[in-house]
Amino acid sequence: MIAYQVVFHQIPTQKYLRGHNSSFGSLFSGISSNYDNDISFHPSDADTDNEESEDEFIEEHNVNFVSEMKYVVFNSQLKQLFNKCLGDNQCAAPVVELDYRHKGSLVIVNGTCLHNHHFEWRSQPLSNKMAIGNLLLAASILYSGNTYTTAAEFFDTFKLKFFSENDFYYIQRKYLLPVVNSMWNSQQQQLLSEYEGNTDLIVAGDGRSDSPGHSAAFGTYSLMDTKTNAVLATSVVKVTEVNNSYSMEKEGLIRCLNQLEEAHVTVTTLATERHPQISKLMKDEYSTISHQYDVWHMSKSIKKKRAAAAKRRECAELQPWIKSIGNHFW
């Protein structure tokens, strides 16, 4: 649930959290239950007798750990908190032994007082053996569009304890990305349900690759409602799924149209660039959809051809007219 809450702090969506339990005892229910594989947790570091009471404490107080204020604490200042016993007996005797352990941004302090009382203190709450601060840091990095490398350099310069790159990608893969996918699917279902029965849907489609030219490994294709600018469908295509990188755009369009068809959304008009494979596809397999060419791409093509022609001596007088021709075409 914390991962969901971070998403909504970054992307405010009021409706999505309705019906979700905010209890942190079931923090990641529905996403993953294999907590024993958490690489930031070591059984020898935990007091198993306190696990149930730990979750009860979280649920009882029902604290919103996403919006709760956090602070940077220096080690020298932290030590001042452990001059006296913090055990259950609260004898307030001097502490004679302290042991500090770190798990990412979490610090665990184990102490023993003069009367041989033992206590443990954690800088962060836990939920299902996961330090909530580690989860929130990983979520903040991903959902704010940053990278682990940039964040790690900042924390290292500041000498602030931080988790490893492996831990970051583990949290991202196991908790954060499933939340993003779940949120996207839920919003898309709600969005597409509003288009059922629409008889005048005009969409624009375009593809994008991870690198220019014909050496791209991945390509994305999206369909957008030209009236509302809402993205109705999107798909990711890997080059190994098609004959070559040039064919990824065609495959992406097919998947997007299939998504809309499965959602009972009917497209009446589609505007794309002048991709030969897409033109043939629309003519042969989607003849019921009016296929039109995107004006921007055509204007760009005209400008490019006029610019090339103007470089020839006999067409030099064309140069001042290039921009006006493009404007007229629009």
ABEGO torsion letter per residue (X at the ends): XAAAAAAAAABBBAAAABGBBABAAAAABGABABAAABAABBAAABBAAAAAAAAAAAAAAGBBAAABBBBBBBAAAAAAAAABBABAAGAGBBBABBBBBBBEABBBBBBBBAAGBBBBBBABBBBGGBBAAAAAAAAAAAAAGBBAAAAAAAAAAAGBBBBBAAAAAAAAAAAAAAAAAAAAAAAAAAAAAAABGBABBBBBBBBBBABBEAABABBBBBBBBAAAGBBABBBBBBAAABABAAAAAAAAAAAAAAAAAAAGBBBABBBBBBBAAAAAAAAAABAABBBBBBAAAAAAAAAAAAAAAAABAAAAAAAAAAAAAAAAAX
